[in-house]
Amino acid sequence: MKIKTLILSKTLKNISSKWVALSPITTKVIAVGMTPKSVMQKAKKMGTNNPVLTRVPKNYGTYIL
Protein backbone atom coordinates (compact mmCIF):
# COMPACT_ATOMS: atom_id res chain seq x y z
CA MET A 1 0.00 0.00 0.00
CA LYS A 2 1.41 3.37 -1.02
CA ILE A 3 1.02 6.26 1.43
CA LYS A 4 -0.05 9.56 -0.09
CA THR A 5 1.90 12.64 1.02
CA LEU A 6 0.01 15.91 1.29
CA ILE A 7 1.45 19.39 1.72
CA LEU A 8 -1.07 21.38 3.78
CA SER A 9 1.05 24.45 4.56
CA LYS A 10 -0.91 26.72 2.18
CA THR A 11 -4.24 25.36 3.38
CA LEU A 12 -3.46 25.79 7.08
CA LYS A 13 -1.22 28.88 7.03
CA ASN A 14 -3.90 31.28 8.38
CA ILE A 15 -5.11 28.87 11.06
CA SER A 16 -3.00 28.54 14.19
CA SER A 17 -3.60 27.03 17.62
CA LYS A 18 -7.02 25.74 16.54
CA TRP A 19 -8.63 22.45 15.67
CA VAL A 20 -9.62 21.78 12.07
CA ALA A 21 -11.77 19.22 10.30
CA LEU A 22 -10.55 18.22 6.86
CA SER A 23 -12.52 16.40 4.21
CA PRO A 24 -11.12 12.85 4.00
CA ILE A 25 -11.45 12.94 0.21
CA THR A 26 -10.31 16.43 -0.82
CA THR A 27 -8.42 17.65 2.30
CA LYS A 28 -10.48 20.84 2.11
CA VAL A 29 -10.98 22.58 5.47
CA ILE A 30 -14.59 21.95 6.53
CA ALA A 31 -14.61 23.47 10.02
CA VAL A 32 -12.35 25.36 12.42
CA GLY A 33 -12.75 25.78 16.18
CA MET A 34 -11.13 25.84 19.58
CA THR A 35 -12.17 22.31 20.63
CA PRO A 36 -12.41 18.98 18.79
CA LYS A 37 -16.03 18.65 19.89
CA SER A 38 -17.08 21.99 18.36
CA VAL A 39 -15.23 21.22 15.13
CA MET A 40 -16.85 17.78 14.87
CA GLN A 41 -20.31 19.29 15.40
CA LYS A 42 -19.69 21.89 12.67
CA ALA A 43 -18.40 19.22 10.28
CA LYS A 44 -21.49 17.07 10.85
CA LYS A 45 -23.71 20.09 10.11
CA MET A 46 -21.80 20.49 6.84
CA GLY A 47 -22.59 16.87 5.97
CA THR A 48 -19.24 15.22 6.75
CA ASN A 49 -19.64 12.56 9.42
CA ASN A 50 -16.06 11.25 9.41
CA PRO A 51 -13.68 14.17 8.90
CA VAL A 52 -9.97 14.10 9.61
CA LEU A 53 -9.49 16.08 12.84
CA THR A 54 -6.19 17.67 13.75
CA ARG A 55 -4.87 20.55 15.79
CA VAL A 56 -2.81 23.12 13.94
CA PRO A 57 0.23 24.13 15.99
CA LYS A 58 0.99 27.77 16.77
CA ASN A 59 4.00 27.84 14.44
CA TYR A 60 3.07 25.63 11.51
CA GLY A 61 6.17 24.03 10.05
CA THR A 62 6.92 20.38 9.50
CA TYR A 63 4.06 18.48 11.06
CA ILE A 64 3.08 14.88 10.41
CA LEU A 65 -0.56 13.85 10.81
PQR file with spaces between the fields and no chain letter, atoms N, CA, C, O and H, PARSE charges and radii, in Angstrom:
ATOM       1  N    MET     1       0.841   -1.174    0.000 -0.4000 1.5000
ATOM       2  CA   MET     1       0.000    0.000    0.000 -0.0000 2.0000
ATOM       3  C    MET     1       0.889    1.241    0.000  0.5500 1.7000
ATOM       4  O    MET     1       1.787    1.372    0.832 -0.5500 1.4000
ATOM       5  N    LYS     2       0.635    2.138   -0.928 -0.4000 1.5000
ATOM       6  CA   LYS     2       1.408    3.368   -1.015 -0.0000 2.0000
ATOM       7  C    LYS     2       0.736    4.453   -0.178  0.5500 1.7000
ATOM       8  O    LYS     2      -0.481    4.626   -0.232 -0.5500 1.4000
ATOM       9  H    LYS     2      -0.094    2.032   -1.605  0.4000 1.0000
ATOM      10  N    ILE     3       1.534    5.176    0.592 -0.4000 1.5000
ATOM      11  CA   ILE     3       1.019    6.257    1.426 -0.0000 2.0000
ATOM      12  C    ILE     3       1.103    7.556    0.642  0.5500 1.7000
ATOM      13  O    ILE     3       2.141    7.876    0.062 -0.5500 1.4000
ATOM      14  H    ILE     3       2.523    5.036    0.637  0.4000 1.0000
ATOM      15  N    LYS     4       0.007    8.301    0.627 -0.4000 1.5000
ATOM      16  CA   LYS     4      -0.048    9.564   -0.092 -0.0000 2.0000
ATOM      17  C    LYS     4       0.464   10.687    0.812  0.5500 1.7000
ATOM      18  O    LYS     4       0.050   10.803    1.966 -0.5500 1.4000
ATOM      19  H    LYS     4      -0.836    8.042    1.098  0.4000 1.0000
ATOM      20  N    THR     5       1.361   11.505    0.281 -0.4000 1.5000
ATOM      21  CA   THR     5       1.903   12.638    1.021 -0.0000 2.0000
ATOM      22  C    THR     5       1.168   13.901    0.604  0.5500 1.7000
ATOM      23  O    THR     5       1.014   14.171   -0.588 -0.5500 1.4000
ATOM      24  H    THR     5       1.698   11.411   -0.656  0.4000 1.0000
ATOM      25  N    LEU     6       0.719   14.668    1.574 -0.4000 1.5000
ATOM      26  CA   LEU     6       0.011   15.914    1.289 -0.0000 2.0000
ATOM      27  C    LEU     6       0.745   17.081    1.927  0.5500 1.7000
ATOM      28  O    LEU     6       1.205   16.992    3.065 -0.5500 1.4000
ATOM      29  H    LEU     6       0.844   14.449    2.542  0.4000 1.0000
ATOM      30  N    ILE     7       0.850   18.164    1.193 -0.4000 1.5000
ATOM      31  CA   ILE     7       1.446   19.388    1.720 -0.0000 2.0000
ATOM      32  C    ILE     7       0.285   20.324    2.054  0.5500 1.7000
ATOM      33  O    ILE     7      -0.403   20.813    1.157 -0.5500 1.4000
ATOM      34  H    ILE     7       0.477   18.237    0.269  0.4000 1.0000
ATOM      35  N    LEU     8       0.072   20.568    3.340 -0.4000 1.5000
ATOM      36  CA   LEU     8      -1.067   21.384    3.780 -0.0000 2.0000
ATOM      37  C    LEU     8      -0.658   22.772    4.265  0.5500 1.7000
ATOM      38  O    LEU     8      -1.473   23.480    4.857 -0.5500 1.4000
ATOM      39  H    LEU     8       0.631   20.171    4.068  0.4000 1.0000
ATOM      40  N    SER     9       0.580   23.167    4.027 -0.4000 1.5000
ATOM      41  CA   SER     9       1.051   24.449    4.556 -0.0000 2.0000
ATOM      42  C    SER     9       0.254   25.624    4.015  0.5500 1.7000
ATOM      43  O    SER     9      -0.037   26.551    4.770 -0.5500 1.4000
ATOM      44  H    SER     9       1.242   22.591    3.547  0.4000 1.0000
ATOM      45  N    LYS    10      -0.110   25.625    2.743 -0.4000 1.5000
ATOM      46  CA   LYS    10      -0.912   26.723    2.185 -0.0000 2.0000
ATOM      47  C    LYS    10      -2.333   26.689    2.732  0.5500 1.7000
ATOM      48  O    LYS    10      -2.922   27.735    3.007 -0.5500 1.4000
ATOM      49  H    LYS    10       0.127   24.871    2.129  0.4000 1.0000
ATOM      50  N    THR    11      -2.872   25.509    2.887 -0.4000 1.5000
ATOM      51  CA   THR    11      -4.239   25.360    3.378 -0.0000 2.0000
ATOM      52  C    THR    11      -4.370   25.815    4.818  0.5500 1.7000
ATOM      53  O    THR    11      -5.376   26.422    5.184 -0.5500 1.4000
ATOM      54  H    THR    11      -2.394   24.660    2.664  0.4000 1.0000
ATOM      55  N    LEU    12      -3.373   25.532    5.642 -0.4000 1.5000
ATOM      56  CA   LEU    12      -3.463   25.794    7.079 -0.0000 2.0000
ATOM      57  C    LEU    12      -2.679   27.017    7.546  0.5500 1.7000
ATOM      58  O    LEU    12      -2.586   27.256    8.750 -0.5500 1.4000
ATOM      59  H    LEU    12      -2.555   25.038    5.345  0.4000 1.0000
ATOM      60  N    LYS    13      -2.110   27.800    6.621 -0.4000 1.5000
ATOM      61  CA   LYS    13      -1.218   28.885    7.033 -0.0000 2.0000
ATOM      62  C    LYS    13      -1.908   29.980    7.843  0.5500 1.7000
ATOM      63  O    LYS    13      -1.252   30.613    8.670 -0.5500 1.4000
ATOM      64  H    LYS    13      -2.185   27.605    5.643  0.4000 1.0000
ATOM      65  N    ASN    14      -3.190   30.229    7.642 -0.4000 1.5000
ATOM      66  CA   ASN    14      -3.902   31.276    8.378 -0.0000 2.0000
ATOM      67  C    ASN    14      -4.654   30.750    9.595  0.5500 1.7000
ATOM      68  O    ASN    14      -5.407   31.485   10.235 -0.5500 1.4000
ATOM      69  H    ASN    14      -3.723   29.716    6.969  0.4000 1.0000
ATOM      70  N    ILE    15      -4.448   29.486    9.906 -0.4000 1.5000
ATOM      71  CA   ILE    15      -5.109   28.870   11.057 -0.0000 2.0000
ATOM      72  C    ILE    15      -4.013   28.436   12.023  0.5500 1.7000
ATOM      73  O    ILE    15      -3.177   27.604   11.672 -0.5500 1.4000
ATOM      74  H    ILE    15      -3.837   28.889    9.386  0.4000 1.0000
ATOM      75  N    SER    16      -4.005   28.983   13.225 -0.4000 1.5000
ATOM      76  CA   SER    16      -2.997   28.538   14.190 -0.0000 2.0000
ATOM      77  C    SER    16      -3.633   28.348   15.555  0.5500 1.7000
ATOM      78  O    SER    16      -4.548   29.074   15.944 -0.5500 1.4000
ATOM      79  H    SER    16      -4.684   29.659   13.511  0.4000 1.0000
ATOM      80  N    SER    17      -3.130   27.363   16.267 -0.4000 1.5000
ATOM      81  CA   SER    17      -3.599   27.028   17.618 -0.0000 2.0000
ATOM      82  C    SER    17      -5.090   26.709   17.663  0.5500 1.7000
ATOM      83  O    SER    17      -5.759   26.985   18.659 -0.5500 1.4000
ATOM      84  H    SER    17      -2.387   26.774   15.951  0.4000 1.0000
ATOM      85  N    LYS    18      -5.607   26.128   16.585 -0.4000 1.5000
ATOM      86  CA   LYS    18      -7.021   25.744   16.536 -0.0000 2.0000
ATOM      87  C    LYS    18      -7.142   24.325   16.003  0.5500 1.7000
ATOM      88  O    LYS    18      -6.206   23.772   15.424 -0.5500 1.4000
ATOM      89  H    LYS    18      -5.064   25.903   15.776  0.4000 1.0000
ATOM      90  N    TRP    19      -8.308   23.761   16.213 -0.4000 1.5000
ATOM      91  CA   TRP    19      -8.634   22.449   15.670 -0.0000 2.0000
ATOM      92  C    TRP    19      -9.289   22.634   14.316  0.5500 1.7000
ATOM      93  O    TRP    19     -10.042   23.586   14.113 -0.5500 1.4000
ATOM      94  H    TRP    19      -9.068   24.210   16.683  0.4000 1.0000
ATOM      95  N    VAL    20      -9.007   21.728   13.385 -0.4000 1.5000
ATOM      96  CA   VAL    20      -9.620   21.778   12.067 -0.0000 2.0000
ATOM      97  C    VAL    20     -10.164   20.407   11.696  0.5500 1.7000
ATOM      98  O    VAL    20      -9.653   19.370   12.120 -0.5500 1.4000
ATOM      99  H    VAL    20      -8.396   20.955   13.550  0.4000 1.0000
ATOM     100  N    ALA    21     -11.215   20.440   10.891 -0.4000 1.5000
ATOM     101  CA   ALA    21     -11.765   19.222   10.302 -0.0000 2.0000
ATOM     102  C    ALA    21     -11.491   19.308    8.810  0.5500 1.7000
ATOM     103  O    ALA    21     -11.850   20.288    8.158 -0.5500 1.4000
ATOM     104  H    ALA    21     -11.630   21.282   10.546  0.4000 1.0000
ATOM     105  N    LEU    22     -10.858   18.284    8.279 -0.4000 1.5000
ATOM     106  CA   LEU    22     -10.547   18.219    6.858 -0.0000 2.0000
ATOM     107  C    LEU    22     -11.398   17.149    6.200  0.5500 1.7000
ATOM     108  O    LEU    22     -11.677   16.107    6.793 -0.5500 1.4000
ATOM     109  H    LEU    22     -10.566   17.488    8.808  0.4000 1.0000
ATOM     110  N    SER    23     -11.804   17.417    4.976 -0.4000 1.5000
ATOM     111  CA   SER    23     -12.516   16.402    4.214 -0.0000 2.0000
ATOM     112  C    SER    23     -11.569   15.234    3.961  0.5500 1.7000
ATOM     113  O    SER    23     -10.436   15.450    3.532 -0.5500 1.4000
ATOM     114  H    SER    23     -11.578   18.263    4.494  0.4000 1.0000
ATOM     115  N    PRO    24     -12.005   14.005    4.217 -0.5600 1.5000
ATOM     116  CA   PRO    24     -11.121   12.854    4.004  0.2800 2.0000
ATOM     117  C    PRO    24     -10.826   12.598    2.527  0.5500 1.7000
ATOM     118  O    PRO    24      -9.878   11.886    2.199 -0.5500 1.4000
ATOM     119  N    ILE    25     -11.627   13.170    1.642 -0.4000 1.5000
ATOM     120  CA   ILE    25     -11.447   12.944    0.207 -0.0000 2.0000
ATOM     121  C    ILE    25     -10.620   14.047   -0.440  0.5500 1.7000
ATOM     122  O    ILE    25      -9.691   13.768   -1.198 -0.5500 1.4000
ATOM     123  H    ILE    25     -12.397   13.749    1.909  0.4000 1.0000
ATOM     124  N    THR    26     -10.959   15.307   -0.142 -0.4000 1.5000
ATOM     125  CA   THR    26     -10.313   16.432   -0.820 -0.0000 2.0000
ATOM     126  C    THR    26      -9.309   17.183    0.039  0.5500 1.7000
ATOM     127  O    THR    26      -8.577   18.018   -0.492 -0.5500 1.4000
ATOM     128  H    THR    26     -11.714   15.534    0.474  0.4000 1.0000
ATOM     129  N    THR    27      -9.240   16.931    1.313 -0.4000 1.5000
ATOM     130  CA   THR    27      -8.424   17.648    2.302 -0.0000 2.0000
ATOM     131  C    THR    27      -8.787   19.126    2.396  0.5500 1.7000
ATOM     132  O    THR    27      -7.985   19.937    2.857 -0.5500 1.4000
ATOM     133  H    THR    27      -9.834   16.252    1.744  0.4000 1.0000
ATOM     134  N    LYS    28      -9.976   19.468    1.966 -0.4000 1.5000
ATOM     135  CA   LYS    28     -10.479   20.836    2.114 -0.0000 2.0000
ATOM     136  C    LYS    28     -10.863   21.049    3.579  0.5500 1.7000
ATOM     137  O    LYS    28     -11.385   20.140    4.226 -0.5500 1.4000
ATOM     138  H    LYS    28     -10.628   18.809    1.592  0.4000 1.0000
ATOM     139  N    VAL    29     -10.602   22.253    4.102 -0.4000 1.5000
ATOM     140  CA   VAL    29     -10.978   22.578    5.471 -0.0000 2.0000
ATOM     141  C    VAL    29     -12.496   22.726    5.528  0.5500 1.7000
ATOM     142  O    VAL    29     -13.076   23.543    4.813 -0.5500 1.4000
ATOM     143  H    VAL    29     -10.177   22.991    3.577  0.4000 1.0000
ATOM     144  N    ILE    30     -13.135   21.929    6.385 -0.4000 1.5000
ATOM     145  CA   ILE    30     -14.587   21.947    6.530 -0.0000 2.0000
ATOM     146  C    ILE    30     -15.004   22.815    7.701  0.5500 1.7000
ATOM     147  O    ILE    30     -15.990   23.547    7.618 -0.5500 1.4000
ATOM     148  H    ILE    30     -12.664   21.265    6.966  0.4000 1.0000
ATOM     149  N    ALA    31     -14.251   22.735    8.800 -0.4000 1.5000
ATOM     150  CA   ALA    31     -14.613   23.469   10.015 -0.0000 2.0000
ATOM     151  C    ALA    31     -13.361   23.803   10.816  0.5500 1.7000
ATOM     152  O    ALA    31     -12.357   23.093   10.762 -0.5500 1.4000
ATOM     153  H    ALA    31     -13.450   22.140    8.868  0.4000 1.0000
ATOM     154  N    VAL    32     -13.450   24.907   11.564 -0.4000 1.5000
ATOM     155  CA   VAL    32     -12.352   25.362   12.422 -0.0000 2.0000
ATOM     156  C    VAL    32     -12.945   25.740   13.767  0.5500 1.7000
ATOM     157  O    VAL    32     -14.025   26.328   13.821 -0.5500 1.4000
ATOM     158  H    VAL    32     -14.266   25.483   11.608  0.4000 1.0000
ATOM     159  N    GLY    33     -12.258   25.413   14.855 -0.4000 1.5000
ATOM     160  CA   GLY    33     -12.745   25.777   16.177 -0.0000 2.0000
ATOM     161  C    GLY    33     -11.692   25.581   17.249  0.5500 1.7000
ATOM     162  O    GLY    33     -10.578   25.135   16.976 -0.5500 1.4000
ATOM     163  H    GLY    33     -11.381   24.935   14.811  0.4000 1.0000
ATOM     164  N    MET    34     -12.061   25.921   18.463 -0.4000 1.5000
ATOM     165  CA   MET    34     -11.127   25.840   19.583 -0.0000 2.0000
ATOM     166  C    MET    34     -11.085   24.461   20.242  0.5500 1.7000
ATOM     167  O    MET    34     -10.120   24.135   20.933 -0.5500 1.4000
ATOM     168  H    MET    34     -12.966   26.284   18.685  0.4000 1.0000
ATOM     169  N    THR    35     -12.137   23.641   20.031 -0.4000 1.5000
ATOM     170  CA   THR    35     -12.166   22.305   20.626 -0.0000 2.0000
ATOM     171  C    THR    35     -12.512   21.267   19.559  0.5500 1.7000
ATOM     172  O    THR    35     -13.187   21.584   18.580 -0.5500 1.4000
ATOM     173  H    THR    35     -12.921   23.905   19.469  0.4000 1.0000
ATOM     174  N    PRO    36     -12.054   20.031   19.744 -0.5600 1.5000
ATOM     175  CA   PRO    36     -12.405   18.984   18.788  0.2800 2.0000
ATOM     176  C    PRO    36     -13.912   18.756   18.714  0.5500 1.7000
ATOM     177  O    PRO    36     -14.451   18.480   17.643 -0.5500 1.4000
ATOM     178  N    LYS    37     -14.590   18.872   19.855 -0.4000 1.5000
ATOM     179  CA   LYS    37     -16.034   18.649   19.888 -0.0000 2.0000
ATOM     180  C    LYS    37     -16.767   19.677   19.027  0.5500 1.7000
ATOM     181  O    LYS    37     -17.657   19.315   18.258 -0.5500 1.4000
ATOM     182  H    LYS    37     -14.152   19.096   20.726  0.4000 1.0000
ATOM     183  N    SER    38     -16.401   20.953   19.148 -0.4000 1.5000
ATOM     184  CA   SER    38     -17.079   21.989   18.361 -0.0000 2.0000
ATOM     185  C    SER    38     -16.802   21.823   16.870  0.5500 1.7000
ATOM     186  O    SER    38     -17.680   22.057   16.040 -0.5500 1.4000
ATOM     187  H    SER    38     -15.678   21.248   19.773  0.4000 1.0000
ATOM     188  N    VAL    39     -15.586   21.422   16.537 -0.4000 1.5000
ATOM     189  CA   VAL    39     -15.232   21.220   15.135 -0.0000 2.0000
ATOM     190  C    VAL    39     -15.995   20.031   14.559  0.5500 1.7000
ATOM     191  O    VAL    39     -16.473   20.090   13.426 -0.5500 1.4000
ATOM     192  H    VAL    39     -14.873   21.232   17.212  0.4000 1.0000
ATOM     193  N    MET    40     -16.112   18.960   15.327 -0.4000 1.5000
ATOM     194  CA   MET    40     -16.853   17.784   14.873 -0.0000 2.0000
ATOM     195  C    MET    40     -18.323   18.118   14.651  0.5500 1.7000
ATOM     196  O    MET    40     -18.916   17.677   13.667 -0.5500 1.4000
ATOM     197  H    MET    40     -15.724   18.912   16.247  0.4000 1.0000
ATOM     198  N    GLN    41     -18.913   18.892   15.555 -0.4000 1.5000
ATOM     199  CA   GLN    41     -20.312   19.294   15.403 -0.0000 2.0000
ATOM     200  C    GLN    41     -20.506   20.125   14.137  0.5500 1.7000
ATOM     201  O    GLN    41     -21.471   19.915   13.402 -0.5500 1.4000
ATOM     202  H    GLN    41     -18.431   19.250   16.354  0.4000 1.0000
ATOM     203  N    LYS    42     -19.603   21.062   13.878 -0.4000 1.5000
ATOM     204  CA   LYS    42     -19.688   21.891   12.671 -0.0000 2.0000
ATOM     205  C    LYS    42     -19.542   21.039   11.415  0.5500 1.7000
ATOM     206  O    LYS    42     -20.261   21.243   10.436 -0.5500 1.4000
ATOM     207  H    LYS    42     -18.819   21.233   14.475  0.4000 1.0000
ATOM     208  N    ALA    43     -18.618   20.091   11.440 -0.4000 1.5000
ATOM     209  CA   ALA    43     -18.400   19.221   10.283 -0.0000 2.0000
ATOM     210  C    ALA    43     -19.635   18.378    9.990  0.5500 1.7000
ATOM     211  O    ALA    43     -20.007   18.200    8.830 -0.5500 1.4000
ATOM     212  H    ALA    43     -18.034   19.925   12.235  0.4000 1.0000
ATOM     213  N    LYS    44     -20.271   17.858   11.036 -0.4000 1.5000
ATOM     214  CA   LYS    44     -21.489   17.067   10.847 -0.0000 2.0000
ATOM     215  C    LYS    44     -22.607   17.912   10.254  0.5500 1.7000
ATOM     216  O    LYS    44     -23.373   17.430    9.419 -0.5500 1.4000
ATOM     217  H    LYS    44     -19.969   18.002   11.978  0.4000 1.0000
ATOM     218  N    LYS    45     -22.706   19.181   10.683 -0.4000 1.5000
ATOM     219  CA   LYS    45     -23.711   20.088   10.114 -0.0000 2.0000
ATOM     220  C    LYS    45     -23.448   20.345    8.635  0.5500 1.7000
ATOM     221  O    LYS    45     -24.377   20.593    7.867 -0.5500 1.4000
ATOM     222  H    LYS    45     -22.084   19.572   11.361  0.4000 1.0000
ATOM     223  N    MET    46     -22.174   20.286    8.239 -0.4000 1.5000
ATOM     224  CA   MET    46     -21.798   20.492    6.839 -0.0000 2.0000
ATOM     225  C    MET    46     -21.971   19.215    6.012  0.5500 1.7000
ATOM     226  O    MET    46     -21.787   19.228    4.795 -0.5500 1.4000
ATOM     227  H    MET    46     -21.419   20.084    8.863  0.4000 1.0000
ATOM     228  N    GLY    47     -22.326   18.114    6.679 -0.4000 1.5000
ATOM     229  CA   GLY    47     -22.590   16.871    5.968 -0.0000 2.0000
ATOM     230  C    GLY    47     -21.432   15.882    5.931  0.5500 1.7000
ATOM     231  O    GLY    47     -21.497   14.886    5.212 -0.5500 1.4000
ATOM     232  H    GLY    47     -22.476   18.103    7.668  0.4000 1.0000
ATOM     233  N    THR    48     -20.381   16.139    6.691 -0.4000 1.5000
ATOM     234  CA   THR    48     -19.245   15.215    6.746 -0.0000 2.0000
ATOM     235  C    THR    48     -19.222   14.554    8.114  0.5500 1.7000
ATOM     236  O    THR    48     -18.907   15.194    9.117 -0.5500 1.4000
ATOM     237  H    THR    48     -20.328   16.949    7.275  0.4000 1.0000
ATOM     238  N    ASN    49     -19.558   13.272    8.149 -0.4000 1.5000
ATOM     239  CA   ASN    49     -19.645   12.555    9.420 -0.0000 2.0000
ATOM     240  C    ASN    49     -18.310   12.018    9.919  0.5500 1.7000
ATOM     241  O    ASN    49     -18.149   11.786   11.117 -0.5500 1.4000
ATOM     242  H    ASN    49     -19.815   12.752    7.334  0.4000 1.0000
ATOM     243  N    ASN    50     -17.359   11.818    9.026 -0.4000 1.5000
ATOM     244  CA   ASN    50     -16.064   11.252    9.412 -0.0000 2.0000
ATOM     245  C    ASN    50     -14.905   12.102    8.894  0.5500 1.7000
ATOM     246  O    ASN    50     -14.123   11.635    8.066 -0.5500 1.4000
ATOM     247  H    ASN    50     -17.489   12.006    8.052  0.4000 1.0000
ATOM     248  N    PRO    51     -14.784   13.336    9.365 -0.5600 1.5000
ATOM     249  CA   PRO    51     -13.678   14.174    8.901  0.2800 2.0000
ATOM     250  C    PRO    51     -12.359   13.762    9.550  0.5500 1.7000
ATOM     251  O    PRO    51     -12.334   13.012   10.525 -0.5500 1.4000
ATOM     252  N    VAL    52     -11.283   14.263    8.993 -0.4000 1.5000
ATOM     253  CA   VAL    52      -9.968   14.102    9.606 -0.0000 2.0000
ATOM     254  C    VAL    52      -9.797   15.286   10.550  0.5500 1.7000
ATOM     255  O    VAL    52      -9.784   16.434   10.106 -0.5500 1.4000
ATOM     256  H    VAL    52     -11.303   14.872    8.201  0.4000 1.0000
ATOM     257  N    LEU    53      -9.664   15.017   11.853 -0.4000 1.5000
ATOM     258  CA   LEU    53      -9.491   16.081   12.844 -0.0000 2.0000
ATOM     259  C    LEU    53      -8.021   16.197   13.217  0.5500 1.7000
ATOM     260  O    LEU    53      -7.337   15.194   13.420 -0.5500 1.4000
ATOM     261  H    LEU    53      -9.674   14.084   12.213  0.4000 1.0000
ATOM     262  N    THR    54      -7.552   17.424   13.303 -0.4000 1.5000
ATOM     263  CA   THR    54      -6.189   17.666   13.753 -0.0000 2.0000
ATOM     264  C    THR    54      -6.097   19.051   14.358  0.5500 1.7000
ATOM     265  O    THR    54      -6.911   19.928   14.067 -0.5500 1.4000
ATOM     266  H    THR    54      -8.109   18.238   13.138  0.4000 1.0000
ATOM     267  N    ARG    55      -5.109   19.234   15.192 -0.4000 1.5000
ATOM     268  CA   ARG    55      -4.873   20.548   15.789 -0.0000 2.0000
ATOM     269  C    ARG    55      -3.695   21.176   15.067  0.5500 1.7000
ATOM     270  O    ARG    55      -2.644   20.555   14.913 -0.5500 1.4000
ATOM     271  H    ARG    55      -4.448   18.522   15.428  0.4000 1.0000
ATOM     272  N    VAL    56      -3.879   22.406   14.628 -0.4000 1.5000
ATOM     273  CA   VAL    56      -2.814   23.125   13.939 -0.0000 2.0000
ATOM     274  C    VAL    56      -1.936   23.784   14.999  0.5500 1.7000
ATOM     275  O    VAL    56      -2.445   24.531   15.834 -0.5500 1.4000
ATOM     276  H    VAL    56      -4.733   22.911   14.753  0.4000 1.0000
ATOM     277  N    PRO    57      -0.640   23.527   14.983 -0.5600 1.5000
ATOM     278  CA   PRO    57       0.234   24.129   15.987  0.2800 2.0000
ATOM     279  C    PRO    57       0.364   25.638   15.792  0.5500 1.7000
ATOM     280  O    PRO    57       0.034   26.168   14.731 -0.5500 1.4000
ATOM     281  N    LYS    58       0.845   26.314   16.817 -0.4000 1.5000
ATOM     282  CA   LYS    58       0.992   27.767   16.766 -0.0000 2.0000
ATOM     283  C    LYS    58       1.922   28.181   15.627  0.5500 1.7000
ATOM     284  O    LYS    58       1.593   29.083   14.856 -0.5500 1.4000
ATOM     285  H    LYS    58       1.113   25.883   17.679  0.4000 1.0000
ATOM     286  N    ASN    59       3.048   27.545   15.519 -0.4000 1.5000
ATOM     287  CA   ASN    59       3.998   27.839   14.442 -0.0000 2.0000
ATOM     288  C    ASN    59       4.003   26.660   13.487  0.5500 1.7000
ATOM     289  O    ASN    59       4.729   25.688   13.696 -0.5500 1.4000
ATOM     290  H    ASN    59       3.315   26.813   16.145  0.4000 1.0000
ATOM     291  N    TYR    60       3.199   26.741   12.445 -0.4000 1.5000
ATOM     292  CA   TYR    60       3.069   25.634   11.509 -0.0000 2.0000
ATOM     293  C    TYR    60       4.354   25.495   10.712  0.5500 1.7000
ATOM     294  O    TYR    60       4.778   26.423   10.024 -0.5500 1.4000
ATOM     295  H    TYR    60       2.609   27.530   12.275  0.4000 1.0000
ATOM     296  N    GLY    61       4.956   24.346   10.812 -0.4000 1.5000
ATOM     297  CA   GLY    61       6.167   24.030   10.054 -0.0000 2.0000
ATOM     298  C    GLY    61       6.025   22.598    9.594  0.5500 1.7000
ATOM     299  O    GLY    61       4.996   22.232    9.027 -0.5500 1.4000
ATOM     300  H    GLY    61       4.611   23.591   11.371  0.4000 1.0000
ATOM     301  N    THR    62       7.014   21.797    9.820 -0.4000 1.5000
ATOM     302  CA   THR    62       6.924   20.384    9.498 -0.0000 2.0000
ATOM     303  C    THR    62       6.083   19.705   10.565  0.5500 1.7000
ATOM     304  O    THR    62       6.409   19.746   11.752 -0.5500 1.4000
ATOM     305  H    THR    62       7.850   22.094   10.280  0.4000 1.0000
ATOM     306  N    TYR    63       5.013   19.088   10.135 -0.4000 1.5000
ATOM     307  CA   TYR    63       4.059   18.482   11.057 -0.0000 2.0000
ATOM     308  C    TYR    63       3.486   17.259   10.382  0.5500 1.7000
ATOM     309  O    TYR    63       2.964   17.365    9.273 -0.5500 1.4000
ATOM     310  H    TYR    63       4.748   19.054    9.171  0.4000 1.0000
ATOM     311  N    ILE    64       3.564   16.119   11.002 -0.4000 1.5000
ATOM     312  CA   ILE    64       3.082   14.879   10.413 -0.0000 2.0000
ATOM     313  C    ILE    64       1.784   14.480   11.085  0.5500 1.7000
ATOM     314  O    ILE    64       1.720   14.363   12.309 -0.5500 1.4000
ATOM     315  H    ILE    64       3.988   16.033   11.903  0.4000 1.0000
ATOM     316  N    LEU    65       0.739   14.270   10.277 -0.4000 1.5000
ATOM     317  CA   LEU    65      -0.562   13.849   10.807 -0.0000 2.0000
ATOM     318  C    LEU    65      -0.587   12.345   10.945  0.5500 1.7000
ATOM     319  O    LEU    65      -1.593   11.781   11.375 -0.5500 1.4000
ATOM     320  H    LEU    65       0.791   14.366    9.283  0.4000 1.0000
